[in-house]
Amino acid sequence: MTKRIYRVELGGRYLQIVDHPGEKGTIIALHGLTGTHKNMLHFAEALQGDYRFIACDLRGRGDSSGMDDVPSIFSHAEDVEELIAVLGIKDPILLGHSMGAFISAIVASELPSVKGLILLDGAARMSGRQHDIVRPSLGRLRKTYESKRAYVEELKQLYKRLGIKWTDAVQEIVEYEIHGTGNGWMHKSANENIEEDFASFDFFNPIKVMGRIACKTLLIQADGGIGSFPPFFTDADYEETKKHTTKLTTFNSDSNHYTMVFEKQEAILDEIRKFLDGVILDE
């Protein structure tokens, strides 16, 4: 069987998903703030076949429908909960990077059926440092480019500053996130309120959310610096998350917040496979 790409209708809105077949269980993968399902390609390639791997474009990104007037990680969590219900997924395993980790944690705190939770550098207490790192990259969302190549060239420079190696996989990720318009090329979320989504991270309360999660949880912490910046989240940012998550395993990676998904990280993939084996054995 091959992967399927289709839309899931959610009562007047929809999510574009890529559904890879697998036998052991279903993983739902959620990308970061300005990403798309393409950001999960290394994880999809590594886990499909063994696991049904569903990667989606969150609303306002990729080929999914637009966001609410006041978007937030909490409204995205409602989308994911409805997606699980519409597809009839039993015992889902959630995997999220950055914003996707925040959303996955919220869903796991509200749905007892969640079987396992994998957090890729997210679901921490926010501080002003993260805003300083992300803000410079958001300008591209509002710009019009004369060609796809012009956008790609700008991203090459941006990603170099973030410590990301440019590969064919990164090229594929970047090309998917833009589209042609009558005036040129723009990011697919150009007219969306990405900044409001990002601001909602500040309302994530690790004590309240993580304390309600009953399933096994794997936190993969990215300890690498981001160009001239320190790690996105530090041990102090994760203190409450670690303290209040009851069934927690933590793995520290020397990758940074971005390279942990843009580059294939064998150590991270091995840790995820080991964690999943434990989750499946509990059945």
Beta strands, then each sheet from edge to edge (+ up, - down):
strand 1: 4-9
strand 2: 14-20
strand 3: 26-30
strand 4: 52-57
strand 5: 93-97
strand 6: 116-120
strand 7: 178-181
strand 8: 184-187
strand 9: 216-222
strand 10: 248-253
sheet 1: 1+ 2- 4+ 3+ 5+ 6+ 9+ 10+
sheet 2: 7+ 8-
end
